[in-house]
Amino acid sequence: MNKFIGTVQQFLFVLLGVFIPTSIAITNLIIGLLALFWILERNFKAKFDIIRSSKWMLAIFALIGFYALGMLWGDHHLNADWQFQRLALLLIFPVLMTMDLKQETIKRAAFAFLVTAFISAFTAIAINNNIISPLGAYLSFIDPSLRNSAFITYNYHNVILALATTLSLYVLIEKKSKYTYLLLLFIAVYSISIFTERGRAGQVIFNLSAIFYILYYNHNRKYVLRGFSLFLLLFSFQFVIYHSTNVYKDRFDAVSNIIQNNGDRGAGKTEDIRYVFVKESLNRIIEKPILGYGTGSFGTIFKNEVKSGHYFDKHTTPHNQYLYVWFELGILGLVLLLLIFYHQIKELFRKKDGIHRVLLPFSFIFLMLVDSYFFIFILTICYMFLYTIYSRYQQE
C-alpha cells in the first residue's frame, strides 16, 4: 500500500510543476490529493521528527499559533476567517518537506515547471501580439485579468516567470542540464513575456537576479569588460522594450511619476493607494507596535477609519506582507515571519551551490514588500514547490 502511495506522490509532485503556471483550480486539487495521501501514508513519527528538527517549520507553526492567539485582543476580527484559510495553506509546507521524493522526481518536476512556464509565456506573447487573438478574446471574456497573460492573472503569471528564469539561470550556469540551447530559449521567451505584461514585481525580480549573477561572476577585475557587456545587454533589452511596447512604458512612467511626487498621482487624482497603505499602516502600528490590533483587523479598521478617497471594501491587506503581519500581530508576529525565511536561507546556504539556492527566499522576501504574497494561494504554492526542489535536490 505504501509503495502505491509513494508512486502516486511522485506523480502528483511532478504534476504540480505542470499546473502551477497554468491552472489554479487543478493546482488546488493536486494539493488536496497530496495532503490526503500524506495522511494515508501514516508514518507520522518519522514525519514529526523531521518537522521538529527544522527551525523554519517550527516558526511556521508558531506563526499560525500566534494568529490564533491574536483573536484574544483587539475589537475587529471580521476578516479572521479569510486569514485562517490562508494560514491553513502553510501546513502544506511540512507535507511537501516530509514526502520521500526521489531525485528523479525532483528533476522531472523542475523540468515540467520550466517547460509549462515556457508554454504559458509563449502563449501570453502570442495573445498580446494578436497572433492567436481568438484565444485572447476568449480569455478576456471569461476573466478580464487574463488579457495580458495566458492562464492565470498577469501579476501572478509575471512572478512565476521571473522565478522560472532564476531557476533556469541556476541550471544553465552550473551546467546541470545538457539542454543548454533549450534553456537559453526559455530565458529569452520568459524575458519577453515578463516585460511586455503589466506585472511589475516579476520585472524587478528578473532584474535583481540578472544583476546578482552579473556581479557575482564578473566582480574580478579581469572580467570587468565581460560584466560591462552583460549590463549593457540587460539595459539595452529593456530600452528596446520600453520604446516598443506601450504596456511597459506606461507602467514604468506611472511608477516613476508616483515616486518622484511622493505618492501624488497628479491632475487632481487621489494619492496612490500603496502610499496610503504604507502611511496609514505605520501611523497605527506606532500606536500598538507590540501586539498589534488582532487577527483579521486590518480590513475593517481601514474601511472604517481611513478617509483617503479610496474604496477599501475589497482590501484585506496593505499590499505589504511585513506591514500586514506587524499591523495585526505586532512586532512579535513580524519576528516569527522573518524567522521562517532566516532559517530557510541558512538551510539553503549550507548546501552546495547555496549561493544559487538562496536567491529563491531572497526573491520572495522582496516580493513581500509589494504584496502579501505569503498568503496568496498560487504564489505561496509556487514558493513551496520551488523551495522543495531547491532544498531537496542533491548534487551528483
C-alpha angles and dihedrals in degrees: 000000000000090000090056091047091049091052091050091049091053090050094047093049091055089048089057087063090053099048106033090080095039115032132027091186095054091042088055090051093049091050090052092050092048090053091048094050090044088059094043090051089060112181086134097163093061091045094050090049089057091048093049091051093054115082094194093052090050088051089055091054090046091052092050090048091049090053087055090052088048088073088071096067135045130040101248120070100144094125096043093107090056090048096051091049088059093045091052088061090062088066087073088070094072089043092058094041094052096047115109097239120181120227090241089056091051091053094045092049092051091048092047090052093050094046094048092046087053091052090048092049093047091049091050091051091050092049094048091050094046092244090130099018096160090062091047091050091049094049092047089050095053093039122005090203089069093063092099099036139036122243105354132031115295097245093054093039090052094053094046090054091050091052089047088053092053091049091048091051091051092051092044099046095045091043095237092151137044090217096088097149092046091054091049088053090049092051092048093051093043089052095051092047093047094052098042095055132076098247113108103182092067091050091055092047090050092051095045092050092047092048091048093053093045092051095041096052098036105038091108112095093237089062096048093107092050091048092049090050092052092049089050090051092049095051094039089057091053092043089056092046091048093054096040104044127053093203096064094037094051094047093045093048093046093052092044091052093049092049093048091050096044095246097321110129092195132218092080093301123143120264114278109275094230090057089050090052093051096043097044094041093052091047090057096038089059089059094052108018100151106053103003126210099306137262115317095008104117101079095047095047093049093046093050103036112027116083107184104129092263127119107237101175094104096040115094095162135040092238088254121092095206096050090045095055093040091049094053104029104022127224092319091061091046091053091052090052092050092047090061092060095036092059093041090055091049091049094050096041092058090060125086109274086020091153088066096042096053090060088079098061091036089054091051091047088058093045090057088063091067101037143357091269095158087069099041109104106222096038093046089052090047091052092048091048094049093043089054089053095044093047100039100042110107123206116242 
